[in-house]
Amino acid sequence: MSVDMEAAADLAANSLVHTPSYVSIYHGGVNSDDSRIVELRWLIFRNICIVSSKSKDYLNIFYNESKEIECFFMMIHSSHSNATLWEQVSAGLLLIPFRVGITVFQQLIAVGEWIDKEEASVIGDRTHYKLSTMVVRPDVQGKGVGTRCLNTAIERADCDSIPILLSTQLEKNVVFYKRLGFEVQRDSCFGEGNEPPISFRSWVMVRETKTDSKK
């Protein structure tokens, strides 16, 4: 599994390197694409390790016939959504300020706390699944791979009668998720007017469970 997790982290890092939230987080510290990919790969892999330690069912890795990863995402039950301090220590996340500097570390915390607050304002204390880090390999995007893969998780959530929560900072993703039944519950901006400019738009979306009336 560790090899798969490393490959998933690599795909995610390369796919998310230009996401506005990560560009904002690494602003002033890790400005080149190559450096940001290295740091993102390191960060995402450690988060994957934490999620995997809770339940490997939360990791969704899909392959093509050549055993190459085509799609990856995590869907985490709200009872396991927050990492404990021990889990962060064990995963090495407390090394972040030594890798990228205190400013980037503070920006990472600020962005993470803001997104958590935005999501909490929408979902409250309801039991839910959190969809995170969904990426599709660039050469198969637009071919229905993401829809097919995510539908497996949607079917699971519907079976459990649990809504799915997500946040995205890319408007094209909003269109994609709407096609799968997600609705925008909050549309807001982080850091508007900040100097230096570390701001981005974020959409919080929820897909309510669709139970089969025949069951």
Long-range contacts (C-beta under 8 A, 24 or more apart in sequence): 1-52, 1-56, 4-61, 4-69, 5-45, 5-48, 5-49, 5-52, 5-59, 6-45, 7-69, 8-48, 8-59, 8-61, 8-69, 8-72, 9-41, 9-44, 9-45, 9-48, 10-41, 11-69, 11-72, 11-135, 11-137, 12-40, 12-41, 12-44, 12-72, 12-133, 12-135, 13-37, 13-38, 13-40, 13-41, 13-44, 15-135, 15-136, 15-137, 15-138, 16-40, 16-44, 16-133, 16-135, 19-169, 19-170, 20-169, 20-170, 20-200, 20-201, 21-111, 21-115, 21-169, 21-190, 21-200, 21-202, 23-200, 24-107, 24-111, 24-190, 24-191, 24-198, 24-199, 24-200, 25-104, 25-107, 25-108, 25-111, 25-198, 26-100, 26-104, 26-107, 27-107, 27-196, 27-197, 27-198, 28-103, 28-104, 28-196, 29-100, 29-101, 29-103, 29-104, 29-107, 30-100, 30-104, 39-99, 39-100, 42-99, 43-93, 43-96, 44-133, 46-91, 46-92, 46-93, 47-83, 47-91, 47-93, 47-133, 48-74, 49-91, 50-83, 50-87, 50-88, 50-91, 51-76, 51-80, 53-87, 54-80, 55-80, 60-149, 60-152, 60-153, 62-145, 62-149, 64-140, 68-137, 69-137, 70-136, 70-137, 70-140, 70-145, 70-149, 71-134, 71-135, 71-136, 71-137, 71-145, 71-146, 71-149, 71-150, 72-133, 72-134, 72-135, 73-131, 73-132, 73-133, 73-134, 73-135, 73-149, 73-150, 73-153, 74-130, 74-131, 74-132, 74-133, 75-129, 75-130, 75-131, 75-132, 75-153, 75-156, 75-157, 75-164, 76-129, 76-130, 76-132, 77-127, 77-129, 77-130, 77-162, 78-123, 78-126, 78-127, 78-128, 78-129, 78-130, 79-127, 81-130, 107-198, 111-190, 114-190, 115-167, 115-190, 115-202, 118-167, 118-186, 118-188, 118-202, 118-204, 119-165, 119-167, 119-204, 121-186, 121-204, 122-165, 122-185, 122-186, 122-204, 122-206, 123-163, 123-165, 123-206, 126-163, 127-162, 128-162, 128-163, 128-164, 128-165, 128-206, 129-153, 129-157, 129-162, 129-163, 129-164, 129-165, 130-164, 130-165, 130-166, 131-164, 131-165, 131-166, 132-166, 134-166, 146-176, 147-176, 147-179, 147-180, 150-180, 151-180, 154-180, 154-181, 154-207, 157-207, 157-209, 158-209, 158-210, 158-211, 158-212, 160-209, 161-209, 161-211, 162-209, 163-206, 163-207, 163-208, 163-209, 164-206, 164-207, 165-204, 165-205, 165-206, 166-204, 166-205, 166-206, 167-202, 167-203, 167-204, 167-205, 168-202, 168-203, 168-205, 169-200, 169-201, 169-202, 169-203, 171-201, 171-203, 173-203, 174-203, 174-205, 177-205, 177-207, 178-205, 180-207, 181-207, 181-208, 181-210, 182-206, 182-207, 183-207, 183-208
